[in-house]
Amino acid sequence: MLFSQGYQQLPTFDKGAGEHDSFQRKEPRKRRFSLLGIAVIVIIMCASLPRIIRSRGFWAACHGPQRNSSTLAKLPSHYTLPSGDKIPSVALGVWQAGKGEVGSAVTTALKAGYRHIDGAWIYRNEEEVGQALKASSVPREELWLTSKLWNTFHAPEDIEPALDQSLSMLGTDYLDLYLIHWPIAFKKEGANVLDEDLTADPYPTWQKLEELVDKGKIRNIGISNFNIRRIQNLTANKLKYQPAVNQVELNFWNPQPELLKWSKENGLLLEAYSPLGSNTQVGKSLAVPEVKDIASKLGITPAQVIISWSVQRGTIVLPKSVTASRIVENLDVFEIPQEDFEKLEEAAALHPPQRVVNPSNGWKLPFDVFE
């Protein structure tokens, strides 16, 4: 919640009228005491000077960063998809949320005000997510539920049964968004046996998803982990429904400015998974000097800076956490001043892209899925 907090008056030193009578009777001793007190204050101030400078002021050094007196503007809470549906700009991602913890994370998120839950069949936690949704008092029409079609179900005859399984586990009769999880199709038999035809041409898969939109089981369809070439390969076909979103790895270490620019020019909304970086990158992300500087300046946390930056770039953000305080913290996003936003953009572009999620080798593909 936004709020403005005024500066409080700094405490003053009260000499005390009768507390130190012995000093009052002997003026020289009183003068020596006063000089000693001043010396102590000077020493303390000098020791604190570096911290004062870093914090941009005495008040920040004493009490931590405070928001400016002018109210920070809020960023868009929703984006409008081609269907006219409004998708919340910040979601709770449940990837890697383990059994026994994902349900409480969803419960905390809903109480905090989240209405967008991003999941997938392959996460193996949709049943627990569904139980938490059922136990909540949030009406279904106020929720935005996303799931994803796994690689082994790309054959048109396998798609609806896979969708029905997710719907059953989530306890709903429709999804707000259903994504092709990867631009890779596997055959159902064997382990990661590549279906070369459906991988090269995903149009039959897309046509079946369009049918399920018409049946009312899905409101919007989209893609995930598609690069520009693969998007163009799909959209070269005569589609009844254009992809609503493309969910990809987007963060400070892998900002993908080319994909972001192209997507904006072509009316395709991006969703950012791992916005704070992978599990091994989060600490490094929060310690980026530009991020810390903006956080101190605005009086928000480093995580809020990064999530706000992501929304301000024009993307939906999917931070994952099972820690209650962080779940609540991640929902608040604020507009970053343009000069600071540009500094963060420049800093993100100064290093080579560091993509963490790339299953190409693990799946033993004869190519890189992102090339």
Summary of the structure (lengths in Angstrom):
residues: 371
radius of gyration: 26.7
end to end distance: 42.4
largest distance: 99.7
contacts: 1095
relative contact order: 0.12
helix: 44%
strand: 12%
